[in-house]
Amino acid sequence: MTIVNGLSQTFQWGAAWRDMVINAQRLESELDRIRVTPADSRQPAAELKSLNDLVGGERREFFQRVVGGGAPSQNRVLPN
């Protein structure tokens, strides 16, 4: 039983790791978008909200995966 429980935890953490890597790539692409946007075209408040939403969404989904309480959303998209 201990071995089966250990394997179960391994797969759960593997999925969490995969999702965190995907989220990190989304954050990098958002940072790249901000870097190439001319300074006079930037909207700092909207960009910060977008980044905060990405980070907050990942945090909520991480705890849902690890602790339980619902399936993570499947269709997360990077906000514009």
GULUMMI-213605 format. One record per atom (N, C-alpha, C): residue in three letters; residue number from 1; x, y, z. Coordinates in steps of 0.001 Angstrom, whole numbers, always signed. Each point is the difference from the previous one (the first is absolute). Last residue first. Layout:
N
<ALA,NUM,<X,Y,Z>> ...
//
This chain:
80
<ASN,80,<-4977,+38997,-23277>> <ASN,80,<+579,+995,-927>> <ASN,80,<+340,+1269,+713>> <PRO,79,<-50,-5197,+2115>> <PRO,79,<-820,+1173,-262>> <PRO,79,<+707,+968,-935>> <LEU,78,<+566,-5388,+142>> <LEU,78,<+705,+1189,+385>> <LEU,78,<-867,+1206,-313>> <VAL,77,<-2128,-4801,+1171>> <VAL,77,<+631,+709,-1098>> <VAL,77,<+648,+1243,+540>> <ARG,76,<-2262,-5119,+1560>> <ARG,76,<+591,+1273,+412>> <ARG,76,<+649,+623,-1208>> <ASN,75,<-3009,-4179,+721>> <ASN,75,<+136,+966,-1089>> <ASN,75,<+504,+1331,+480>> <GLN,74,<-991,-3932,+2811>> <GLN,74,<+759,-520,-1132>> <GLN,74,<+321,+1051,-1043>> <SER,73,<-767,-85,+5687>> <SER,73,<-613,+382,-1263>> <SER,73,<+897,-433,-1147>> <PRO,72,<-40,-2812,+4573>> <PRO,72,<+503,+1252,-550>> <PRO,72,<-679,+314,-1316>> <ALA,71,<-2538,-2810,+3852>> <ALA,71,<+955,-193,-1090>> <ALA,71,<+493,+1353,-486>> <GLY,70,<-1696,-1125,+5147>> <GLY,70,<-427,+351,-1345>> <GLY,70,<+1097,-210,-1013>> <GLY,69,<+473,-801,+4758>> <GLY,69,<-1044,+1018,-27>> <GLY,69,<-386,+434,-1386>> <GLY,68,<+4942,-1690,+2196>> <GLY,68,<-1283,-521,-476>> <GLY,68,<-1015,+1130,-73>> <VAL,67,<+4893,+21,+1036>> <VAL,67,<-866,-241,+1145>> <VAL,67,<-1315,-645,-418>> <VAL,66,<+3289,+1018,-3335>> <VAL,66,<+714,-639,+1088>> <VAL,66,<-940,-392,+1139>> <ARG,65,<-1679,+2329,-3868>> <ARG,65,<+598,-1273,-403>> <ARG,65,<+583,-731,+1190>> <GLN,64,<-1727,+4315,+684>> <GLN,64,<-1097,-906,-342>> <GLN,64,<+546,-1368,-381>> <PHE,63,<+3066,+3429,+798>> <PHE,63,<-570,-513,+1243>> <PHE,63,<-1206,-894,-251>> <PHE,62,<+2005,+2036,-3741>> <PHE,62,<+984,-856,+662>> <PHE,62,<-599,-599,+1269>> <GLU,61,<-2505,+3220,-2335>> <GLU,61,<-39,-1310,-649>> <GLU,61,<+1010,-964,+630>> <ARG,60,<-74,+4496,+1524>> <ARG,60,<-1264,-673,+328>> <ARG,60,<-32,-1410,-580>> <ARG,59,<+3706,+2657,-1145>> <ARG,59,<+28,-326,+1432>> <ARG,59,<-1275,-744,+408>> <GLU,58,<+286,+1697,-4386>> <GLU,58,<+885,-1156,+178>> <GLU,58,<+36,-427,+1464>> <GLY,57,<-2391,+3894,-1052>> <GLY,57,<-654,-1183,-555>> <GLY,57,<+835,-1245,+176>> <GLY,56,<+1855,+4163,+1242>> <GLY,56,<-1062,-405,+918>> <GLY,56,<-728,-1241,-482>> <VAL,55,<+3275,+1906,-2838>> <VAL,55,<+625,-555,+1205>> <VAL,55,<-1064,-494,+977>> <LEU,54,<-1518,+2163,-3910>> <LEU,54,<+715,-1230,-346>> <LEU,54,<+583,-673,+1239>> <ASP,53,<-2033,+4211,+520>> <ASP,53,<-1004,-1033,-279>> <ASP,53,<+663,-1331,-354>> <ASN,52,<+2748,+3789,+595>> <ASN,52,<-551,-452,+1282>> <ASN,52,<-1046,-1087,-196>> <LEU,51,<+1772,+2036,-3862>> <LEU,51,<+1013,-809,+673>> <LEU,51,<-510,-534,+1336>> <SER,50,<-2830,+2959,-2331>> <SER,50,<+181,-1229,-773>> <SER,50,<+1008,-935,+675>> <LYS,49,<-592,+4295,+1795>> <LYS,49,<-1171,-835,+273>> <LYS,49,<+127,-1338,-720>> <LEU,48,<+3263,+3219,-900>> <LEU,48,<+158,-556,+1345>> <LEU,48,<-1173,-892,+372>> <GLU,47,<-276,+2277,-4084>> <GLU,47,<+1060,-1003,-64>> <GLU,47,<+248,-632,+1370>> <ALA,46,<-3071,+3586,-358>> <ALA,46,<-540,-1194,-657>> <ALA,46,<+1042,-1116,-55>> <ALA,45,<+1373,+4184,+1695>> <ALA,45,<-1015,-585,+889>> <ALA,45,<-559,-1294,-591>> <PRO,44,<+3178,+2551,-2611>> <PRO,44,<+556,-664,+1187>> <PRO,44,<-1045,-666,+891>> <GLN,43,<+400,+1095,-5192>> <GLN,43,<-1063,+278,+958>> <GLN,43,<+379,-705,+1300>> <ARG,42,<+2709,+1797,-4876>> <ARG,42,<-230,-906,+1126>> <ARG,42,<-1144,+491,+871>> <SER,41,<+2086,+2173,-3919>> <SER,41,<-1180,-831,-264>> <SER,41,<-347,-926,+1158>> <ASP,40,<+3879,+2957,-195>> <ASP,40,<-1182,+866,-74>> <ASP,40,<-1287,-772,-290>> <ALA,39,<+4276,-2244,+192>> <ALA,39,<-347,+571,+1306>> <ALA,39,<-1263,+851,-49>> <PRO,38,<+685,-4108,-3455>> <PRO,38,<+588,+1330,+224>> <PRO,38,<-522,+616,+1304>> <THR,37,<+429,-5289,-703>> <THR,37,<-1010,+1047,-151>> <THR,37,<+664,+1348,+256>> <VAL,36,<+2283,-4163,+560>> <VAL,36,<+3,+487,-1382>> <VAL,36,<-1059,+1065,-247>> <ARG,35,<+525,-2064,+4357>> <ARG,35,<+1292,+560,-409>> <ARG,35,<-19,+579,-1408>> <ILE,34,<-3794,-2319,+1757>> <ILE,34,<+159,+1311,+636>> <ILE,34,<+1296,+657,-457>> <ARG,33,<-816,-4375,-1444>> <ARG,33,<-960,+912,-628>> <ARG,33,<+145,+1409,+575>> <ASP,32,<+2553,-3423,+1966>> <ASP,32,<+508,+339,-1333>> <ASP,32,<-928,+984,-711>> <LEU,31,<-1455,-1724,+4101>> <LEU,31,<+1122,+915,+200>> <LEU,31,<+592,+424,-1339>> <GLU,30,<-3285,-3290,-126>> <GLU,30,<-614,+1283,+381>> <GLU,30,<+1087,+1046,+232>> <SER,29,<+1390,-4369,-800>> <SER,29,<-513,+580,-1241>> <SER,29,<-705,+1328,+272>> <GLU,28,<+1630,-2423,+3696>> <GLU,28,<+1106,+473,-836>> <GLU,28,<-504,+641,-1282>> <LEU,27,<-3137,-2050,+2830>> <LEU,27,<+503,+1227,+598>> <LEU,27,<+1153,+580,-817>> <ARG,26,<-1698,-4159,-1298>> <ARG,26,<-994,+1051,-259>> <ARG,26,<+464,+1337,+568>> <GLN,25,<+2594,-3769,+942>> <GLN,25,<+146,+375,-1410>> <GLN,25,<-995,+1087,-386>> <ALA,24,<-330,-1828,+4292>> <ALA,24,<+1225,+801,-97>> <ALA,24,<+237,+441,-1437>> <ASN,23,<-3522,-2977,+819>> <ASN,23,<-330,+1345,+459>> <ASN,23,<+1217,+918,-64>> <ILE,22,<+633,-4517,-1022>> <ILE,22,<-828,+619,-1037>> <ILE,22,<-350,+1433,+394>> <VAL,21,<+2224,-2554,+3182>> <VAL,21,<+908,+315,-1109>> <VAL,21,<-767,+690,-1128>> <MET,20,<-2479,-1623,+3618>> <MET,20,<+774,+1176,+399>> <MET,20,<+983,+405,-1093>> <ASP,19,<-2535,-3924,-601>> <ASP,19,<-852,+1181,-104>> <ASP,19,<+736,+1267,+415>> <ARG,18,<+2244,-4141,+474>> <ARG,18,<-256,+278,-1414>> <ARG,18,<-824,+1274,-159>> <TRP,17,<+672,-1609,+4362>> <TRP,17,<+1239,+555,-559>> <TRP,17,<-198,+380,-1465>> <ALA,16,<-3495,-2228,+2156>> <ALA,16,<+115,+1359,+526>> <ALA,16,<+1244,+681,-576>> <ALA,15,<-635,-4507,-990>> <ALA,15,<-989,+819,-715>> <ALA,15,<+75,+1444,+463>> <GLY,14,<+2689,-3069,+2263>> <GLY,14,<+460,+134,-1387>> <GLY,14,<-943,+858,-812>> <TRP,13,<-1142,-1199,+4409>> <TRP,13,<+986,+1072,-25>> <TRP,13,<+559,+203,-1406>> <GLN,12,<-3010,-3529,+584>> <GLN,12,<-692,+1251,+312>> <GLN,12,<+984,+1169,-54>> <PHE,11,<+1673,-4364,-515>> <PHE,11,<-718,+437,-1192>> <PHE,11,<-731,+1312,+245>> <THR,10,<+2250,-1908,+3652>> <THR,10,<+956,+343,-1046>> <THR,10,<-708,+510,-1242>> <GLN,9,<-2568,-1721,+3555>> <GLN,9,<+522,+1331,+304>> <GLN,9,<+979,+457,-1076>> <SER,8,<-1628,-4387,-316>> <SER,8,<-1090,+941,-215>> <SER,8,<+473,+1432,+232>> <LEU,7,<+2929,-3505,+1051>> <LEU,7,<-117,+179,-1447>> <LEU,7,<-1096,+1012,-335>> <GLY,6,<+468,-1177,+4519>> <GLY,6,<+1164,+757,-468>> <GLY,6,<-44,+250,-1492>> <ASN,5,<-3278,-2790,+1896>> <ASN,5,<-221,+1383,+418>> <ASN,5,<+1155,+889,-472>> <VAL,4,<+433,-4602,-685>> <VAL,4,<-1042,+532,-880>> <VAL,4,<-271,+1463,+331>> <ILE,3,<+2955,-2265,+2818>> <ILE,3,<+600,+174,-1327>> <ILE,3,<-1016,+611,-962>> <THR,2,<-1476,-1182,+4304>> <THR,2,<+897,+1152,+60>> <THR,2,<+611,+287,-1363>> <MET,1,<-2657,-3839,+562>> <MET,1,<-816,+1180,+0>> <MET,1,<+868,+1255,+0>> 
//
